[in-house]
Amino acid sequence: MEKDTARICKRCVLDETAPELVIGEDGVCNFCKGYDILAATTINRQEAVKKQELNEELAKIKRRGEGKKYDCILGVSGGVDSTYLALKAKEWGLKPLVVHFDNGWNSEQAVKNIENIVNRLDFDLHTYVIDWKKFKDLQLSFVKASVLDLEVPTDQIIFSALYKIAKEHGIKTILSGHNISTESVLPRSWYADKLDYVNMKDIHKKYGTQGISGLPKLSLYHKYYYQQVLCITTVNLLNYVGYNKKKVKEEIISLLDWKDYGGKHYESIYTRFYQSYILPVKFNIDKRKAHLSNLVVSGQMQREEAVKELQSLPYDLETIESEKEYVAKKLSVSVQELNRYISQPNRKHSEFKTENDKGVRFFYFIFRLCVFIPVRILRLLRILETPNNPRFY
Protein backbone atom coordinates (compact mmCIF):
# COMPACT_ATOMS: atom_id res chain seq x y z
CA MET A 1 0.00 0.00 0.00
CA GLU A 2 1.38 3.38 -1.01
CA LYS A 3 2.21 5.85 1.68
CA ASP A 4 -0.58 8.43 1.87
CA THR A 5 0.64 12.00 1.30
CA ALA A 6 -2.64 13.39 -0.05
CA ARG A 7 -4.40 16.51 1.22
CA ILE A 8 -6.72 15.76 4.08
CA CYS A 9 -9.87 17.43 5.38
CA LYS A 10 -9.22 19.31 8.61
CA ARG A 11 -12.56 18.23 10.11
CA CYS A 12 -12.76 14.52 9.18
CA VAL A 13 -10.00 12.16 7.99
CA LEU A 14 -10.95 11.73 4.33
CA ASP A 15 -8.24 12.63 1.85
CA GLU A 16 -7.67 12.74 -1.89
CA THR A 17 -7.54 8.97 -2.20
CA ALA A 18 -11.29 9.63 -2.64
CA PRO A 19 -11.50 11.20 -6.14
CA GLU A 20 -14.74 13.02 -5.26
CA LEU A 21 -13.15 14.91 -2.38
CA VAL A 22 -13.30 18.69 -2.66
CA ILE A 23 -11.67 20.67 0.14
CA GLY A 24 -12.99 24.21 0.49
CA GLU A 25 -11.11 27.36 1.43
CA ASP A 26 -12.04 26.68 5.05
CA GLY A 27 -10.23 23.34 4.89
CA VAL A 28 -13.45 21.34 5.26
CA CYS A 29 -14.44 18.80 2.63
CA ASN A 30 -17.67 18.35 0.70
CA PHE A 31 -18.46 15.12 2.58
CA CYS A 32 -18.56 16.93 5.92
CA LYS A 33 -20.78 19.66 4.49
CA GLY A 34 -23.03 17.04 2.90
CA TYR A 35 -23.34 15.27 6.23
CA ASP A 36 -24.35 18.50 7.97
CA ILE A 37 -27.15 19.10 5.46
CA LEU A 38 -28.41 15.52 5.73
CA ALA A 39 -28.19 15.45 9.52
CA ALA A 40 -30.04 18.76 9.85
CA THR A 41 -33.08 17.31 8.08
CA THR A 42 -33.01 13.93 9.86
CA ILE A 43 -31.16 12.98 13.03
CA ASN A 44 -30.62 16.52 14.36
CA ARG A 45 -34.28 17.47 14.43
CA GLN A 46 -36.20 17.97 17.66
CA GLU A 47 -36.55 14.79 19.68
CA ALA A 48 -40.31 15.22 19.95
CA VAL A 49 -40.63 15.30 16.16
CA LYS A 50 -38.48 12.21 15.70
CA LYS A 51 -40.39 10.36 18.41
CA GLN A 52 -43.70 11.16 16.77
CA GLU A 53 -42.48 9.99 13.37
CA LEU A 54 -41.03 6.83 14.91
CA ASN A 55 -44.36 6.04 16.55
CA GLU A 56 -46.10 6.58 13.23
CA GLU A 57 -43.70 4.21 11.47
CA LEU A 58 -44.11 1.56 14.18
CA ALA A 59 -47.90 1.87 14.00
CA LYS A 60 -47.77 1.42 10.23
CA ILE A 61 -45.56 -1.69 10.54
CA LYS A 62 -47.87 -3.24 13.11
CA ARG A 63 -50.96 -2.36 11.09
CA ARG A 64 -49.55 -3.98 7.95
CA GLY A 65 -48.68 -7.10 9.95
CA GLU A 66 -51.92 -7.30 11.90
CA GLY A 67 -53.15 -10.86 12.33
CA LYS A 68 -49.86 -12.34 11.13
CA LYS A 69 -47.17 -14.19 13.07
CA TYR A 70 -44.55 -11.67 11.90
CA ASP A 71 -44.99 -8.01 11.07
CA CYS A 72 -41.49 -7.44 9.71
CA ILE A 73 -38.24 -9.08 8.64
CA LEU A 74 -34.90 -8.24 10.20
CA GLY A 75 -31.68 -9.42 8.59
CA VAL A 76 -28.93 -9.98 11.13
CA SER A 77 -25.22 -10.51 10.58
CA GLY A 78 -24.10 -10.38 14.20
CA GLY A 79 -22.78 -6.85 13.65
CA VAL A 80 -23.47 -3.80 15.79
CA ASP A 81 -26.25 -2.19 13.75
CA SER A 82 -28.47 -5.22 13.17
CA THR A 83 -27.93 -6.44 16.74
CA TYR A 84 -29.01 -3.10 18.20
CA LEU A 85 -31.97 -2.93 15.84
CA ALA A 86 -33.09 -6.36 17.08
CA LEU A 87 -32.89 -5.09 20.64
CA LYS A 88 -34.95 -2.01 19.79
CA ALA A 89 -37.49 -4.09 17.84
CA LYS A 90 -38.15 -6.07 21.01
CA GLU A 91 -38.49 -2.84 22.99
CA TRP A 92 -40.93 -1.44 20.42
CA GLY A 93 -43.14 -4.52 20.51
CA LEU A 94 -42.49 -5.58 16.92
CA LYS A 95 -42.73 -9.20 15.77
CA PRO A 96 -39.75 -9.68 13.46
CA LEU A 97 -38.73 -12.85 11.68
CA VAL A 98 -34.96 -12.73 12.12
CA VAL A 99 -33.12 -13.84 9.00
CA HIS A 100 -29.44 -14.68 8.76
CA PHE A 101 -27.74 -15.20 5.42
CA ASP A 102 -25.11 -17.90 5.78
CA ASN A 103 -22.69 -17.46 2.90
CA GLY A 104 -20.03 -19.71 4.39
CA TRP A 105 -17.82 -16.94 5.79
CA ASN A 106 -19.21 -16.43 9.29
CA SER A 107 -16.69 -16.09 12.09
CA GLU A 108 -17.35 -18.28 15.13
CA GLN A 109 -18.07 -15.17 17.18
CA ALA A 110 -20.68 -14.00 14.67
CA VAL A 111 -22.54 -17.30 15.05
CA LYS A 112 -22.46 -16.97 18.83
CA ASN A 113 -23.65 -13.36 18.73
CA ILE A 114 -26.59 -14.30 16.51
CA GLU A 115 -27.52 -17.16 18.85
CA ASN A 116 -27.57 -14.70 21.74
CA ILE A 117 -29.83 -12.31 19.82
CA VAL A 118 -32.56 -14.83 19.06
CA ASN A 119 -32.34 -16.68 22.39
CA ARG A 120 -32.33 -13.65 24.67
CA LEU A 121 -34.94 -11.74 22.68
CA ASP A 122 -37.08 -14.82 21.98
CA PHE A 123 -37.22 -14.28 18.21
CA ASP A 124 -37.62 -16.93 15.52
CA LEU A 125 -34.53 -17.38 13.34
CA HIS A 126 -34.57 -18.28 9.66
CA THR A 127 -31.06 -19.16 8.46
CA TYR A 128 -30.81 -18.90 4.70
CA VAL A 129 -28.08 -21.31 3.62
CA ILE A 130 -26.74 -20.68 0.14
CA ASP A 131 -25.55 -23.29 -2.37
CA TRP A 132 -21.88 -22.94 -1.44
CA LYS A 133 -20.47 -24.36 -4.68
CA LYS A 134 -22.39 -21.86 -6.82
CA PHE A 135 -21.88 -18.94 -4.48
CA LYS A 136 -18.15 -19.59 -4.18
CA ASP A 137 -17.86 -19.57 -7.96
CA LEU A 138 -19.81 -16.29 -8.08
CA GLN A 139 -17.48 -14.68 -5.52
CA LEU A 140 -14.39 -15.97 -7.29
CA SER A 141 -15.61 -14.59 -10.63
CA PHE A 142 -15.48 -11.08 -9.12
CA VAL A 143 -11.94 -11.70 -7.85
CA LYS A 144 -10.87 -12.94 -11.28
CA ALA A 145 -12.56 -9.96 -12.99
CA SER A 146 -10.39 -7.61 -10.89
CA VAL A 147 -13.32 -5.29 -10.18
CA LEU A 148 -13.60 -3.11 -7.11
CA ASP A 149 -16.61 -4.32 -5.16
CA LEU A 150 -16.14 -7.95 -4.19
CA GLU A 151 -19.08 -7.69 -1.77
CA VAL A 152 -21.70 -7.35 -4.50
CA PRO A 153 -22.55 -11.09 -4.59
CA THR A 154 -23.13 -11.23 -0.83
CA ASP A 155 -25.02 -7.95 -0.55
CA GLN A 156 -27.21 -8.57 -3.56
CA ILE A 157 -28.20 -12.09 -2.54
CA ILE A 158 -28.90 -10.96 1.04
CA PHE A 159 -31.46 -8.45 -0.25
CA SER A 160 -32.81 -11.01 -2.71
CA ALA A 161 -33.28 -13.54 0.06
CA LEU A 162 -34.97 -11.00 2.36
CA TYR A 163 -37.51 -10.07 -0.31
CA LYS A 164 -38.10 -13.70 -1.20
CA ILE A 165 -38.74 -14.69 2.42
CA ALA A 166 -40.94 -11.63 2.95
CA LYS A 167 -43.07 -12.69 -0.01
CA GLU A 168 -43.34 -16.27 1.27
CA HIS A 169 -44.58 -15.10 4.68
CA GLY A 170 -46.74 -12.23 3.45
CA ILE A 171 -44.55 -9.71 5.30
CA LYS A 172 -44.66 -6.11 4.07
CA THR A 173 -41.78 -4.50 5.97
CA ILE A 174 -38.02 -5.11 6.02
CA LEU A 175 -36.10 -3.45 8.85
CA SER A 176 -32.69 -2.05 7.92
CA GLY A 177 -29.88 -1.18 10.32
CA HIS A 178 -28.56 1.52 7.99
CA ASN A 179 -28.15 4.82 9.81
CA ILE A 180 -26.92 8.31 9.01
CA SER A 181 -24.74 8.64 12.12
CA THR A 182 -22.26 5.94 11.12
CA GLU A 183 -22.88 5.25 7.42
CA SER A 184 -23.52 8.48 5.53
CA VAL A 185 -19.93 9.42 4.65
CA LEU A 186 -18.68 7.07 1.92
CA PRO A 187 -17.13 8.08 -1.43
CA ARG A 188 -19.20 6.76 -4.35
CA SER A 189 -16.06 5.56 -6.13
CA TRP A 190 -15.34 3.16 -3.26
CA TYR A 191 -18.22 0.82 -4.00
CA ALA A 192 -20.44 -0.40 -6.85
CA ASP A 193 -24.20 -0.64 -7.22
CA LYS A 194 -24.96 -3.52 -4.89
CA LEU A 195 -28.28 -4.34 -6.56
CA ASP A 196 -27.22 -4.30 -10.22
CA TYR A 197 -28.14 -7.85 -11.22
CA VAL A 198 -27.18 -7.30 -14.87
CA ASN A 199 -23.64 -6.33 -13.85
CA MET A 200 -23.28 -9.27 -11.47
CA LYS A 201 -24.59 -11.71 -14.06
CA ASP A 202 -22.29 -10.42 -16.81
CA ILE A 203 -19.18 -10.57 -14.62
CA HIS A 204 -20.04 -14.12 -13.64
CA LYS A 205 -20.80 -15.08 -17.24
CA LYS A 206 -17.29 -14.03 -18.29
CA TYR A 207 -15.34 -15.42 -15.31
CA GLY A 208 -17.50 -18.03 -13.61
CA THR A 209 -17.56 -21.75 -14.29
CA GLN A 210 -20.74 -22.81 -12.44
CA GLY A 211 -24.31 -21.86 -13.20
CA ILE A 212 -26.05 -19.53 -10.73
CA SER A 213 -29.59 -20.74 -11.38
CA GLY A 214 -31.33 -21.38 -8.08
CA LEU A 215 -29.65 -18.46 -6.30
CA PRO A 216 -32.05 -15.66 -5.28
CA LYS A 217 -32.42 -12.96 -7.94
CA LEU A 218 -33.01 -9.23 -7.60
CA SER A 219 -33.29 -8.10 -11.20
CA LEU A 220 -35.13 -4.94 -12.28
CA TYR A 221 -38.17 -7.15 -12.73
CA HIS A 222 -37.92 -8.56 -9.21
CA LYS A 223 -37.29 -5.16 -7.61
CA TYR A 224 -40.36 -3.66 -9.23
CA TYR A 225 -42.48 -6.69 -8.39
CA TYR A 226 -41.46 -6.77 -4.72
CA GLN A 227 -41.56 -3.01 -4.15
CA GLN A 228 -44.39 -1.78 -6.37
CA VAL A 229 -46.71 -4.75 -6.77
CA LEU A 230 -46.31 -6.48 -3.39
CA CYS A 231 -45.54 -3.14 -1.67
CA ILE A 232 -42.71 -4.52 0.45
CA THR A 233 -40.92 -1.53 1.96
CA THR A 234 -37.60 -1.07 3.75
CA VAL A 235 -37.42 1.26 6.76
CA ASN A 236 -34.40 2.71 8.59
CA LEU A 237 -35.65 3.04 12.14
CA LEU A 238 -32.29 3.77 13.74
CA ASN A 239 -32.39 7.29 12.32
CA TYR A 240 -35.20 8.09 14.77
CA VAL A 241 -33.14 7.24 17.87
CA GLY A 242 -29.92 8.69 19.23
CA TYR A 243 -27.33 6.36 17.70
CA ASN A 244 -23.99 6.57 19.45
CA LYS A 245 -21.85 3.60 18.47
CA LYS A 246 -19.88 3.43 21.73
CA LYS A 247 -23.02 3.54 23.86
CA VAL A 248 -24.78 1.07 21.56
CA LYS A 249 -21.92 -1.40 21.96
CA GLU A 250 -22.03 -1.04 25.73
CA GLU A 251 -25.77 -1.74 25.69
CA ILE A 252 -25.69 -4.84 23.51
CA ILE A 253 -22.69 -6.18 25.41
CA SER A 254 -24.58 -5.75 28.67
CA LEU A 255 -27.97 -7.05 27.53
CA LEU A 256 -27.08 -9.58 24.84
CA ASP A 257 -23.52 -10.62 25.79
CA TRP A 258 -22.39 -9.38 22.39
CA LYS A 259 -18.68 -9.62 21.55
CA ASP A 260 -16.81 -7.14 19.35
CA TYR A 261 -14.92 -8.10 16.16
CA GLY A 262 -12.42 -5.24 16.03
CA GLY A 263 -13.71 -3.59 12.85
CA LYS A 264 -16.85 -2.58 10.94
CA HIS A 265 -18.42 -5.64 9.24
CA TYR A 266 -15.60 -7.89 10.48
CA GLU A 267 -18.16 -10.49 11.55
CA SER A 268 -17.48 -11.94 8.09
CA ILE A 269 -14.00 -13.38 7.48
CA TYR A 270 -14.26 -12.55 3.78
CA THR A 271 -15.32 -8.95 4.44
CA ARG A 272 -12.48 -8.52 6.91
CA PHE A 273 -9.92 -9.75 4.37
CA TYR A 274 -11.45 -7.68 1.58
CA GLN A 275 -11.67 -4.41 3.52
CA SER A 276 -8.42 -4.69 5.45
CA TYR A 277 -6.19 -6.13 2.71
CA ILE A 278 -7.55 -6.23 -0.85
CA LEU A 279 -9.03 -2.71 -0.88
CA PRO A 280 -5.93 -0.89 0.45
CA VAL A 281 -3.34 -3.05 -1.33
CA LYS A 282 -5.04 -3.36 -4.72
CA PHE A 283 -7.18 -0.22 -4.94
CA ASN A 284 -5.46 2.16 -2.47
CA ILE A 285 -8.73 2.47 -0.54
CA ASP A 286 -8.68 2.40 3.24
CA LYS A 287 -12.32 2.21 4.25
CA ARG A 288 -11.42 3.06 7.82
CA LYS A 289 -11.11 6.66 6.62
CA ALA A 290 -14.83 6.71 5.83
CA HIS A 291 -15.89 4.72 8.89
CA LEU A 292 -13.89 6.92 11.25
CA SER A 293 -14.97 10.11 9.47
CA ASN A 294 -18.60 9.20 10.13
CA LEU A 295 -17.86 8.96 13.83
CA VAL A 296 -15.91 12.23 13.81
CA VAL A 297 -18.52 14.35 12.00
CA SER A 298 -21.34 12.90 14.13
CA GLY A 299 -19.45 13.87 17.29
CA GLN A 300 -18.75 10.33 18.46
CA MET A 301 -14.96 10.46 18.14
CA GLN A 302 -12.24 13.09 18.34
CA ARG A 303 -10.44 13.68 15.06
CA GLU A 304 -7.04 13.22 16.75
CA GLU A 305 -8.10 9.74 17.82
CA ALA A 306 -9.10 8.85 14.25
CA VAL A 307 -5.82 10.20 12.84
CA LYS A 308 -3.88 8.10 15.35
CA GLU A 309 -5.82 4.95 14.42
CA LEU A 310 -5.02 5.46 10.75
CA GLN A 311 -1.29 5.53 11.45
CA SER A 312 -1.33 1.73 11.71
CA LEU A 313 -1.83 -0.64 8.80
CA PRO A 314 -5.43 -1.80 8.24
CA TYR A 315 -4.27 -5.42 8.47
CA ASP A 316 -2.11 -7.37 10.89
CA LEU A 317 1.29 -8.20 9.40
CA GLU A 318 1.64 -11.24 11.67
CA THR A 319 -1.63 -12.88 10.64
CA ILE A 320 -2.31 -11.66 7.10
CA GLU A 321 -0.49 -14.52 5.37
CA SER A 322 -2.38 -17.18 7.30
CA GLU A 323 -5.65 -15.34 6.59
CA LYS A 324 -4.75 -15.19 2.91
CA GLU A 325 -4.14 -18.94 2.95
CA TYR A 326 -7.54 -19.50 4.56
CA VAL A 327 -9.35 -17.34 1.98
CA ALA A 328 -7.52 -18.99 -0.93
CA LYS A 329 -8.34 -22.48 0.34
CA LYS A 330 -11.96 -21.54 0.91
CA LEU A 331 -12.19 -20.25 -2.68
CA SER A 332 -10.44 -23.40 -3.98
CA VAL A 333 -7.45 -21.58 -5.43
CA SER A 334 -3.79 -21.51 -4.48
CA VAL A 335 -2.23 -18.56 -2.64
CA GLN A 336 -0.19 -17.92 -5.79
CA GLU A 337 -3.37 -17.67 -7.86
CA LEU A 338 -5.00 -15.36 -5.35
CA ASN A 339 -1.91 -13.12 -5.34
CA ARG A 340 -1.99 -13.07 -9.14
CA TYR A 341 -5.63 -11.98 -9.19
CA ILE A 342 -4.93 -9.26 -6.65
CA SER A 343 -1.92 -7.94 -8.59
CA GLN A 344 -3.54 -7.84 -12.04
CA PRO A 345 -4.74 -4.48 -13.46
CA ASN A 346 -7.93 -3.11 -11.94
CA ARG A 347 -11.11 -3.01 -14.01
CA LYS A 348 -14.25 -0.91 -13.65
CA HIS A 349 -17.69 -2.41 -13.15
CA SER A 350 -18.82 -0.26 -16.08
CA GLU A 351 -16.63 -2.33 -18.41
CA PHE A 352 -19.30 -4.99 -18.05
CA LYS A 353 -23.02 -4.77 -18.78
CA THR A 354 -25.06 -2.78 -16.25
CA GLU A 355 -28.71 -2.01 -15.58
CA ASN A 356 -28.03 1.53 -16.84
CA ASP A 357 -27.27 0.35 -20.36
CA LYS A 358 -29.78 1.86 -22.79
CA GLY A 359 -30.88 -1.50 -24.15
CA VAL A 360 -31.58 -2.87 -20.68
CA ARG A 361 -33.51 0.22 -19.59
CA PHE A 362 -35.59 0.28 -22.77
CA PHE A 363 -36.52 -3.40 -22.44
CA TYR A 364 -37.46 -2.86 -18.81
CA PHE A 365 -39.58 0.19 -19.73
CA ILE A 366 -41.54 -1.81 -22.30
CA PHE A 367 -41.92 -4.70 -19.88
CA ARG A 368 -43.32 -2.41 -17.16
CA LEU A 369 -45.64 -0.75 -19.67
CA CYS A 370 -47.10 -4.05 -20.82
CA VAL A 371 -47.16 -6.05 -17.59
CA PHE A 372 -46.72 -4.17 -14.35
CA ILE A 373 -48.57 -0.91 -14.93
CA PRO A 374 -51.91 -2.72 -15.53
CA VAL A 375 -51.29 -4.76 -12.38
CA ARG A 376 -50.50 -1.57 -10.45
CA ILE A 377 -53.71 0.09 -11.67
CA LEU A 378 -55.77 -2.90 -10.58
CA ARG A 379 -54.12 -2.83 -7.17
CA LEU A 380 -54.85 0.88 -6.81
CA LEU A 381 -58.49 0.27 -7.71
CA ARG A 382 -58.65 -2.32 -4.93
CA ILE A 383 -57.29 0.30 -2.55
CA LEU A 384 -60.15 2.60 -3.46
CA GLU A 385 -62.61 -0.21 -2.85
CA THR A 386 -61.13 -1.23 0.51
CA PRO A 387 -59.34 1.81 1.99
CA ASN A 388 -59.09 0.33 5.47
CA ASN A 389 -57.63 -3.00 4.41
CA PRO A 390 -54.17 -3.14 6.08
CA ARG A 391 -52.84 -5.27 3.25
CA PHE A 392 -52.79 -2.23 0.98
CA TYR A 393 -51.25 0.42 3.24
N, C-alpha and C positions, 0 to 999 in steps of 0.2 A: 504494500500500500504506500502510495506516494506521501511524502511529508506535506502536510497542509499549510500553505503559506498564503491562502486566499484572504481577501478582506472579509471581515466578520461584523455582524450587526452588534451594536453596543448594548442593545437591550436583551436579545436572545443569543443563541450560539449558532445560528445558521450562518453559513458563509457561501462563497461563490462556487462551491462544489455543486450548489443548486443553481442551474442556469437561469431560473426565473427570478432569482434574488435581485432586488433593486434597493440599494441603500440610499436613503435621502440625505439631504444636507445636514439634517439633525443626527445622522448616524444610525437611525432606526430603519429597519427593513420593511418592505411591503407586507411581509407575512405578519409581523407584529401589528401593523396598522389594520390589516384585514381581520385579525383576531379581535381587535378592539371593537370594530364595527359589528362583527357577528355576535360578540359577547353582549354588547349593549342592547341588542334586540332579543336576546334569549336568556342566558344564565344570569345576567346582571340586572334583570328587572326586579321590581318589588317582590318580596317573598309572598305577599298576599295574592298577587296576580298569578305567580307561578303555581301556588298551592291550589288556586281555583281551577286553573287549566289542567293541572294534574288530576284533580278530582273529576273533572269532566271527561278526561281521557279514560280514567279507570272505570267510570260509569258506563262509557261507551263499550269498553272491552267486555265488561260483565253483562251488559245488555245483549251484545252480539253472541255471547256464549251461554245465554240463559237456557236452562234445561239440559245442558250438555255436561259431560264429565269434565271436559277441559274447556276453558275459555280463551286460552292462548297457548302458543308454543314458545319455548325458551331454549335456544341452542347454547350449550355450555361446553367450554373447552377445559375448564379448571383454572382459567386465568382470572385476574382481578375483576374485570368489568362484569363478565357473565356471572361470576360467583356472587358479587354484591347485588346484582340485579335479581338473582334468585332469592337472596335474603330479603330484599325489598318487596318482591312479589308476594312472599309469605306475609309480610307485614301489612300489605295492602289488601289481603284477602283474595288474591287472584288464584286461579286453578290452572297452573301451567302444566303442560306435558313437557318434561325436560328431555331434550334430544341431544345426544352426543354423537358426533361424527368420528368414527374410528377409522383413520386412514393408515393405520399401521405404524405411526410415528410417536405415539403417546409416550411421555416419560412415565416412570413408575409413580412419581409424585403426583402427576396429573390425574392418574387413575384413582389414587387415594383421595385427592381433593374432591373429585367428582362423587365418589362414594359418600364422602362426608356431607356433601350438599344434599343429595337425595335422601340419605338416611336421617339426617338431623332436621331437615325441613319437611320430611314425609311427603316427597313428591314422587310421582311415577317417572321412571327413566326408560327412554327408548334409545337403545344404542344402534346406530345405523352403521353396519359393518360393510365396507366396500369390497368388491372383488379385487383382492390385492394384486393379482397378476396383471389385470388390465390397468389398474390405477398406477401401479409402479411403472408400467410402460408409458403411460400418459405423462407422469412426472419426468421420466428420463428423456422423453421427446423434447421437453422444454430445455433441459440441460444441454442436450445435443444441439438444439437450435441456437443456443448461445444468446437467447433473449433475456431481457432484464427481469421480468416478474415470474419467478419460479413458483410463486404461491397461487397463481391463477387456477390450476387444477383443483387444489384443495378448497379455495374460497368459492369457486363457482359451484362445485359439487355440494358443498355445505348448504348454500342457498337453494340449490335444486332440491336437495333432500328435504329441507325444511318446508318448502312449498308443497312438495309431493305428500309429505306426512300430514300437513295441514289439510290438504284436499281429502285425504283418506279419512280423517277424523271430523271433517266438517268444521274445522277451526278457522276463524276469520282474522285472527291477529297473531303476528309474530313479534315478540319482544326482542329488541336489539340493545346491546350494551354500549353501542357507539355513543360517545359524549364529546361535547365541545371542549370541555376543560382539559382533556388529555389527548384528543385526537383531531384537532382542527388545523394544526400547523403541519403540513406535509407537502413538499414540492411535488407538483403533478408529474414531473419527469422521473420521479423515483418509483413509480408504479404504473401498471397497465390497467386497462378496463377489466375489472375482475369478472364481469358478467358477459363478456363478448364471446359467445359460443362459437361464432364463425371463426374467430381468430384462433381459439383453442383447437377447434377441429382441424383447421388447415395446418397448424404447426404439427399436430399429431399425425396427420395424413402424410406429411413429408418426412417425419423422423421416427414415427412409431412403428412397431412391428405387430402389435396385437390390435384386434378390433376393440372399440369402446362401446359397442352396443350393449345395452343393459345397465350402463351407468346413468344416473339421473341427468336429465337435460334441462337447460334453461336458455333455450333459443328465444328469439324475438317472439315467436309464436307462443311459447310457453309463458313468457313474461306477461304478454298481453292477456292471455287466458287466465292466469292466476290472479293478476292484479285488477283487470278491468271486468272480466266476466264473473269470476268467483269472488271478486272484491276482497281478496286477502291483502291486508295492509301491514306494514312494518312501522312500529312506533319506537321512539327513542326516549324512554321515560327518565333516564338518568339526567337529562338536561333540566328537569324540573326540581331536582334536589341539589343541595350543596355537595359537589363531588370533589373531595380532597383525597388524593390518592393515598397519602400517608395515613390519614384517619380511617379511610376505607379498609386498608390492609389491617390496621389494628383491630377493627371491628370484626372482620371475617376470620382473623386469627383467633380472636377471643370466642366468637360464637360458633364457628364452624371448624375450628382446628385446622385452618388453611395454612399451607406451607408455601413460602415464596420460592421462585425459580431463579431469581437473580437478573432477570431482564424481561422486557415487554414481549409477550407471546412466546417465551421460552419454555412453555409447557409442552411444546412440540420439539422433538429433537431435530427434525428437518428444518423447522423455522429458525431455530437457534443457530444451526450451521449456516443457513442461507444468509441470515441477517448479520451474523457476527463475522463471517469469513468470506463467502462468495461476493456479497454486495460491496464490501470495502476493497477487497483484493482485485476483483474483476471489473467493477464498475466505478470505483472510487466514491462509493456512497456509504456513509456511516449514518445509519438511521437513528443512532442515539442522538444526533444533533437535532432531529425533529422531535423525538420523544422528550428530550430534556427541555427543548425550547417551549413545548407546550406547558410543561410544569413551571417554567420561569415566567412566561407571559400571564399565566393564570394565578400567579402569586403563591405557588406551592413549593418553590425552590429558589434559592438565591442564585444569581447568575454565576457568582464566583465558584459555587459548589459544582455547577454544571461544567464550567470550564475545566475545573480540576479533574472531574470524572473523565472528560474527553482526552486528557493527557495520556491515558493508558490505552493500549490496543483494545479493540472491541472483542478480541478472542484471546484465549489463554494459550500462550506459547507451549506450555508443558503438556497440554491435553489435546491440542488441535489435530495432531497427526493421528492419534488414536480415534478421535471423532471422525476424521476424514475416512479412516479405514472402515469404521462402522457404517457410515453413509454409503460408501462405495459397495460394501458387501450387501447392504440392504437393497441397493439398486441393481445388484447382480452385474457390477462392472469391477474392473481392477482399479486400484488407486492410481495407476499410471493413466488409465483411460479417463478417470475423473479429472485428473490434473490437466490432461490434454483438452478436455471440454472447457474447463475453466480458463485455460490460457488462449483459446482460439478467439479470433476477432468477434467483437460484440455485434449483435444484429438488433434492429428495431422491430417491435411487434408489427409496425405498419408495413414491413416488407412482406408480410403475409396477408391473406384476406382478412377483412374486418367487417363488422356489422355496419360500418359507415360507408362502405363501398356503394357507389351509386346503384349498381345492379341489384345488390342485396336490399337496399332501402326501397327501390322501386317495386321489387317482387313482394316485399312485405306490405307496402302500401296497397297494392292490388288485392293481396290476400285479405287484409283487414276490411277493405271496401266490400269485398264479395261475401265474406264469412262472418267476421266479428261485429261489424257495425249493425247488421240486422239483429244479431243476438243481443247486442247492447240495447237496441231500441226496445226489443221485447221485454228485456229485464226492467228497463225504465218504466214501461207501461205497467208492469206488475207492481212497481213501487207505488205508482199512482193509485192502483186498485187497493193496495194493502199498505198504507203509509205507516202503520204501527207494527208491522211485522219485523222483528229484530233481525231476521235473516238478511234484510236488504238495507240495513243502516250503513 
